[in-house]
Amino acid sequence: MQTNRIRTLSVIIPAYNEANTIHLILDKVREVTLIDHIKKEVIIVNDCSTDGTEEAIRNYIDSHPDEGFRFLSHATNMGKGAALHTGIREAVGEYLVIQDADLEYDPEEFNLLLRPVVNGSADVVYGSRFQGGNPHRVLFFWHTVGNKFLTFLSNMFTNLNLTDMETCYKLFDTRMVQSLSLQEKRFGFEPEVTAKISRIPRVRIYEVGISYYGRTYEEGKKIGWRDGFRAIYCIIKYGLFSR
């Protein structure tokens, strides 16, 4: 099997009101060593935070001047999807991965997502919170049911067999995802990008099991039931009408 040569992985980190944890996730991203001597480009997009997140990021970057962090900022709050659009547009690595600014996902597992690409098997890799034997924090029953329902509905329209469409950890061929016309500025990003990436001819999509250290709403979790209804709308819109 032919090996894909990846020189750089772009890590896209959308951030909104994560002043208390942003330095912790940046430590984890900075410290991870990627397989196959792959380097990292870290792009942090502050979505007009109101809690000191921007100052925390700037202070962190000033303290690590040799790490090559790139900082971008929105003048108004536009949503997670919009922050991802900004990061994706600016990425220069051969592949890119999405990393939330909280502590729910472990950057050490970038390598799990990279292996199918490095081995020459995949163009896109999703990290599933519902597969494998890695640690998973036990949280909300209905949140899990909702995630599985959204994945099932998405699979119906895309003809994929994903177990976790709503996962944060998605690794893409950069030029491939940059070729998409992405519209959703908030949490509709997940079903939209899944629908559109699934229609690229001969795209190779893989899924690997990952850990999940979920947060409660008291700990800062932001997604709610309204986002679930928006996801249903986006699945139908991009799966049925926007072809």
N, C-alpha and C positions, 0 to 999 in steps of 0.2 A: 504494500500500500504506500502511495506517495505521501511524503510528509509535507505539511504546509509550513512555509517559512514565515514566522511572525517575528518581526523585530520589536514592535511596540504594541502594548495594549493600552488603549485610552480608557480611563476609569471616570465615568460621568457621575458626579455627586450633586443632586439637587438638594438645596437646603432652605428650610423655612422654619424659623424660630427653634433652632437646635443649639442655642448658645451653650447649654449645659453639657452636651455630649459630642459636639462637633470635633473637639480636639482628640477625643478618645477614638473616634472612627478614623480620623486622619492618622493617628498613631498606628492603628492596625493596618491601614492601606500602605503606609510608608514602610512598615516593617516586613510585609509579606515578600517572600522571594518567589518569583514566578518560574515555572519549569522552562526548560529549553532556552535559558538565558534571555528570556523576554523582558524588555524594559517596560516601565510604566510612564504614562502621561496622565496626570491627575487634573481633571477639570472640575472645579467647584463652582456651582451656579447658585448665588444667593437670590432667592425670589422675594426681594424687598422685605426681609425679616424686620420685626419690630422689637426684638428682645436682646440685641447686642450680638447676634450671630455674625454680622459683618465684621465687627471689631474683633471678635474671637478668631475668625478666619484670618484676617490680616495680621494679627499678632502671631498666629501660628506660622504663617508663611514667612514672616520676618525672622522667626526663630529657627527656620529651616531653609535658609536661602539657597542651598545647593540641591534641593529636592526637585526643583522644576515644576512646582505647583502652578497652575493657571487659575486665576480668579476672575469670574464674570459676575455681574450684578444687574438685576432688573430694577428699573426706576419705580415700577409699580408691581404689586403682587398680581401675578398672571396665572399661577397654578403650577403643579408639579410637571404636567405634560409640557407646558411652555418652557420650563427650565430644562427639561430633557431635550426639547427641540434645539435650544441654544447650545447645549453641550454637544449634541450629535453634530450639529452644523460645524462646530469648531474643531472636532476631533481629527487628528492626523494619523493615529495608529492604524495598523492594518485591520485590527478588530477593536471593538469597544464593549464595555460591560457597564451595567447600571448598578450603582451602589447607593442605597439610602443613607442619609446622614445620621440616622439613629443607630442603635446597636442590635437590631433584629437579625442581621445577616453577618456572617463571619468572612471577611476578605481572604482568610487563609484558603477558603474554598474556591477562589478564582481558578485555582489549578484543576479542580474537578471539572469546571466548565471548559477549560482550555484543552484538556486532553483529547476529546473527540476532534477538535480542530487541528491540533498539532499532529495527530495521527492521520490527518487527511480525510476524515469521515464526514465532518460537519461544516456547515456555513453559519448555522444558528444553534445555540444551545440554551435551553431553559433549565433553571434550577428548581426542582420540585420539592416543596415542603412536605409532600405526601408520599415520598418514595425513600427507600433506603433505611439504614439503621442509625443515622446520626441523631443527635439530641433534638427534640422538639418540645418547646414549652407547651404545657397543657393550658389552654385558655378557653375561648368562647365556643360553645357548641354551635350556635346559630351562625356565627361568623364562618366556621368551617363548612357548614351546610351551604351557606351562601356562596363561598368560593367554589365549592364543587359543582353547584348548580350553574354558575357563570361559566365554568370551564366546560361543562357538558353542553350548554347552549352554544358556546363558541365553537366547540368541536363539530356540532351539527352543521354549521355554516361553512367551516373551513375544511372539513373532512380530515382533520388531524385527530390524533389520539393522545392529546396532552392530559396530564393529571393536575396541572397547576398553571392555568393561563394567567392568573393574577399575580404570580410571583414577581418580586422585584428583580431577582437575578436573571437577567437576559443578556446573552452575549451574542453580538452580531458581527458579521462582516461589515466593516465600516462603510465601504462604498455602496454596499447593498442597501443598508438602512438609510443612507443619505440620499439614495435615489427615490425614496418614497415621499409622497406629498402628505405629510402628517398634519392633521388639523386640530386634534383634541388637546386642549390646554390644561385639563385637570386630570382626574383619574381615569378618564376615558381613553387615555393613552394605551393602556394594556390591551383591551380588545381591538382597538384600531390597528396598532402595529402588528398584532397577531394575524388579523384578517388580511392585511396588506402584504405581509411577508410571506404568508402561505400561498399567495397567488403568483409569486415570482417563479418563472419556469425553472424546473430542476433544482429548486432550493432543497438543501438537506438540513432538516431540523431534528435535533436530538434533545433528549431530556436526561438529566442526572439528578440523583437524590442529594439534598443539601440539609444542613441544620436550620433551625429556626428558633430564635430567642425573642418571641413576640412580646410586645408591650401592651399594657392595659391603657384605657383612655386616661386614667389618672397619671400614668407615666408618660403620656404625650402622644398616644396613638391618635391619628387624625381622620382616618377613613371611617365613614358612617353609612347608615342605611340609604341616604340620598345618593351616595356614590354608587351603591349597588344598583339602584334604579337607572342611573345614568349609564352604567356599564351594560345593562340589558338593552337600553336604547342604542348604544354604540354597536353592540354585537349585531343587532338587526340592521342598523343603518349601513355599516361597512360590510356586513356579511351578505346582505340581500340586495340593497339598493345602490351601493357605491362600488360598482364593478368596472 
